[in-house]
Amino acid sequence: MEAIEQAFLCTARVNLNVFRFEVSDQENELTNPLHPLVAAFTIDCERDREKNYACGLIDPVIFQDTASSLSNLAASSVSHLDLPRGSILCLEGRKRILAAKTHLREGDRWWIVRLYSDSR
């Protein structure tokens, strides 16, 4: 548990295009407008609720390059990070992210993610 806590960087609001997945992006499974997650998004996707946050790994160099320009980056608050496309490996929340990509419009395509250092 201590290793996980040490690897934690921050909680951030990020654009959906920063997520990548180890397994194939089976977006087809969520393109059906009747899929339960997509249908739920038409009411409210609740992306601000902590239980719906995604978890992901980021290269520590990419994180440092981005975070160095932020003065208000704190582990206890949600900051907005403008990260390069595909820079977060999504560990948890894949279906929510795919449903969000299907449902959310341009200009509103973001999600909150708990970021951990990928210092393998």
Residue frames as qw, qx, qy, qz and C-alpha x, y, z in Angstrom:
[[0.000, 0.885, 0.466, 0.000, 0.00, 0.00, 0.00],
 [0.326, -0.764, 0.090, 0.549, 2.86, 2.38, 0.78],
 [0.402, -0.074, 0.588, 0.699, 4.29, 1.93, -2.74],
 [0.154, 0.666, 0.638, 0.354, 0.96, 2.97, -4.23],
 [0.204, -0.921, -0.240, 0.228, 0.83, 6.05, -2.02],
 [0.416, -0.547, 0.321, 0.651, 4.38, 6.98, -3.04],
 [0.339, 0.169, 0.670, 0.638, 3.52, 6.60, -6.74],
 [0.111, 0.819, 0.562, -0.037, 0.43, 8.86, -6.45],
 [0.362, 0.163, 0.136, 0.908, 0.97, 12.20, -8.22],
 [0.214, 0.158, 0.188, -0.945, -2.34, 14.04, -8.23],
 [0.366, 0.548, 0.748, -0.082, -5.99, 14.01, -9.19],
 [0.050, -0.334, 0.297, 0.893, -6.54, 15.89, -12.43],
 [0.607, 0.623, 0.355, -0.342, -9.16, 16.87, -14.97],
 [0.264, -0.346, 0.668, 0.603, -7.90, 15.82, -18.41],
 [0.575, 0.382, -0.300, -0.658, -9.09, 15.65, -22.00],
 [0.918, 0.037, 0.327, -0.220, -10.43, 12.26, -23.07],
 [0.763, 0.597, -0.246, 0.030, -7.82, 11.98, -25.84],
 [0.027, -0.712, 0.663, -0.232, -5.02, 11.50, -23.29],
 [0.754, -0.223, 0.559, -0.262, -6.24, 8.01, -22.36],
 [0.533, 0.369, -0.708, -0.279, -4.88, 4.87, -23.96],
 [0.864, -0.236, 0.267, -0.355, -5.67, 1.24, -23.13],
 [0.259, -0.424, 0.854, 0.154, -3.56, -1.92, -23.00],
 [0.466, 0.309, 0.828, 0.038, -6.42, -3.98, -24.40],
 [0.160, 0.302, 0.558, 0.756, -7.95, -3.07, -27.73],
 [0.175, 0.108, 0.187, -0.961, -10.26, -0.08, -27.71],
 [0.043, 0.354, 0.910, 0.211, -13.39, -2.13, -28.25],
 [0.180, 0.169, 0.134, -0.960, -15.36, 1.09, -28.78],
 [0.397, -0.126, -0.670, -0.614, -17.91, -0.79, -30.86],
 [0.346, -0.356, -0.845, 0.198, -19.31, -2.34, -27.70],
 [0.117, -0.535, -0.457, 0.701, -20.28, 1.15, -26.49],
 [0.029, 0.056, -0.360, -0.931, -21.41, 2.81, -29.71],
 [0.231, -0.493, -0.788, -0.288, -24.91, 1.39, -29.38],
 [0.174, -0.449, 0.116, -0.869, -27.01, 4.26, -27.95],
 [0.778, -0.432, -0.213, -0.403, -28.88, 1.69, -25.88],
 [0.634, 0.100, -0.614, 0.459, -25.77, 0.50, -24.04],
 [0.498, -0.728, -0.454, 0.126, -26.50, 1.07, -20.32],
 [0.487, -0.407, -0.071, 0.770, -23.49, 3.36, -19.74],
 [0.135, 0.176, 0.373, 0.901, -24.21, 5.53, -22.78],
 [0.304, -0.647, -0.583, -0.386, -27.89, 5.68, -21.85],
 [0.524, -0.655, -0.372, 0.397, -26.95, 6.74, -18.30],
 [0.398, -0.147, 0.093, 0.901, -24.77, 9.52, -19.71],
 [0.029, -0.516, -0.474, -0.713, -27.79, 11.13, -21.35],
 [0.477, -0.790, -0.377, -0.077, -29.07, 11.78, -17.83],
 [0.212, -0.911, 0.332, -0.122, -25.81, 12.57, -16.01],
 [0.786, 0.337, -0.476, 0.205, -22.37, 11.00, -16.32],
 [0.678, -0.734, 0.019, -0.039, -21.43, 12.00, -12.76],
 [0.760, 0.381, -0.258, 0.458, -17.78, 12.41, -13.67],
 [0.042, -0.695, 0.347, -0.628, -17.27, 14.74, -10.70],
 [0.832, -0.468, 0.115, -0.274, -18.11, 11.97, -8.22],
 [0.182, -0.669, 0.720, -0.010, -15.00, 10.41, -6.74],
 [0.728, -0.023, 0.679, -0.094, -16.31, 6.87, -7.24],
 [0.745, 0.617, 0.255, -0.013, -16.33, 7.50, -11.02],
 [0.007, -0.853, 0.460, 0.248, -12.75, 8.80, -11.30],
 [0.896, 0.361, -0.244, 0.082, -10.47, 6.88, -13.61],
 [0.613, -0.656, 0.365, 0.245, -7.01, 5.68, -12.53],
 [0.786, 0.602, -0.041, 0.138, -4.00, 5.82, -14.77],
 [0.725, -0.363, 0.179, 0.557, -0.24, 5.71, -15.15],
 [0.375, 0.925, -0.029, 0.051, 1.81, 8.52, -16.63],
 [0.746, 0.248, -0.190, 0.588, 5.49, 8.79, -17.48],
 [0.444, -0.708, -0.259, 0.484, 7.04, 10.91, -14.70],
 [0.347, -0.133, 0.264, 0.890, 8.94, 13.06, -17.23],
 [0.056, -0.495, -0.570, -0.654, 5.73, 13.95, -19.10],
 [0.407, -0.764, -0.497, 0.057, 4.01, 14.70, -15.80],
 [0.479, -0.520, -0.083, 0.702, 6.87, 16.92, -14.59],
 [0.238, 0.121, 0.399, 0.877, 6.98, 18.82, -17.90],
 [0.212, -0.611, -0.554, -0.525, 3.26, 19.55, -17.62],
 [0.533, -0.715, -0.433, 0.131, 2.98, 20.06, -13.87],
 [0.531, -0.179, -0.111, 0.821, 5.98, 22.38, -13.63],
 [0.031, 0.331, 0.250, 0.909, 3.89, 25.19, -15.15],
 [0.495, -0.639, -0.461, -0.365, 1.19, 24.83, -12.49],
 [0.051, 0.429, -0.527, 0.732, 1.49, 26.64, -9.21],
 [0.611, -0.257, 0.285, -0.692, -1.68, 25.22, -7.65],
 [0.734, 0.094, -0.653, -0.165, -0.99, 21.51, -8.14],
 [0.344, -0.399, 0.661, -0.534, -1.91, 19.74, -4.91],
 [0.161, -0.008, -0.985, -0.058, -2.65, 16.13, -4.13],
 [0.119, 0.377, 0.763, -0.511, -5.82, 17.13, -2.29],
 [0.404, 0.607, 0.159, -0.665, -7.46, 19.10, -5.11],
 [0.703, 0.421, 0.529, 0.222, -8.37, 18.53, -8.75],
 [0.086, -0.632, 0.292, 0.713, -6.19, 20.44, -11.19],
 [0.754, 0.624, 0.114, -0.170, -6.61, 20.77, -14.93],
 [0.474, -0.455, 0.590, 0.469, -3.70, 19.21, -16.83],
 [0.644, 0.675, -0.132, -0.336, -3.14, 19.72, -20.54],
 [0.603, -0.366, 0.683, 0.191, -1.36, 16.48, -21.42],
 [0.212, 0.380, -0.694, -0.573, -0.22, 15.01, -24.74],
 [0.837, 0.100, -0.191, -0.502, -2.55, 12.60, -26.56],
 [0.909, 0.066, -0.412, -0.007, -2.22, 9.02, -25.30],
 [0.204, 0.574, -0.597, 0.522, -0.03, 9.94, -22.33],
 [0.509, -0.308, 0.579, -0.556, -2.15, 8.16, -19.67],
 [0.364, 0.012, -0.917, -0.162, -2.41, 4.38, -19.57],
 [0.624, -0.340, 0.032, -0.703, -5.90, 3.81, -18.18],
 [0.125, 0.156, -0.946, 0.256, -5.91, 1.21, -15.41],
 [0.050, 0.451, 0.829, -0.326, -9.47, 1.67, -14.18],
 [0.255, 0.629, 0.258, -0.688, -12.49, 3.33, -15.78],
 [0.190, -0.098, 0.726, 0.654, -12.07, 2.14, -19.39],
 [0.091, 0.541, 0.802, 0.235, -15.78, 1.66, -20.05],
 [0.061, -0.838, -0.345, 0.418, -16.63, 5.05, -18.58],
 [0.168, -0.544, 0.359, 0.740, -13.99, 6.73, -20.74],
 [0.142, 0.114, 0.808, 0.561, -15.24, 4.96, -23.88],
 [0.029, 0.716, 0.697, -0.017, -18.85, 5.87, -23.05],
 [0.121, -0.787, -0.095, 0.597, -17.76, 9.48, -22.49],
 [0.181, -0.283, 0.576, 0.745, -16.03, 9.53, -25.88],
 [0.085, 0.394, 0.837, 0.371, -19.28, 8.32, -27.43],
 [0.110, -0.778, -0.615, 0.064, -21.57, 10.74, -25.60],
 [0.257, -0.754, -0.120, 0.592, -19.76, 13.97, -24.73],
 [0.499, 0.834, 0.175, 0.156, -19.51, 16.79, -27.24],
 [0.584, 0.342, -0.120, 0.727, -16.36, 18.69, -28.26],
 [0.060, -0.596, 0.173, -0.781, -15.42, 21.26, -25.66],
 [0.678, -0.459, 0.267, -0.508, -16.86, 19.03, -22.91],
 [0.926, 0.138, -0.351, 0.007, -14.73, 15.91, -23.47],
 [0.088, 0.585, -0.645, 0.484, -12.92, 15.58, -20.15],
 [0.833, -0.366, -0.409, -0.072, -12.70, 13.19, -17.21],
 [0.334, -0.791, 0.433, -0.274, -11.11, 13.16, -13.78],
 [0.883, 0.169, -0.414, 0.140, -8.24, 10.74, -13.22],
 [0.632, -0.718, 0.281, 0.082, -6.06, 9.75, -10.29],
 [0.629, 0.677, -0.371, 0.097, -2.55, 9.82, -11.72],
 [0.811, -0.490, 0.279, 0.155, 0.24, 7.52, -10.63],
 [0.053, 0.764, -0.575, -0.287, 3.87, 7.57, -11.72],
 [0.970, 0.240, 0.015, -0.025, 4.80, 4.90, -14.25],
 [0.023, -0.828, 0.560, -0.013, 8.39, 4.59, -13.10],
 [0.986, -0.022, 0.164, -0.012, 8.97, 1.01, -14.18]]
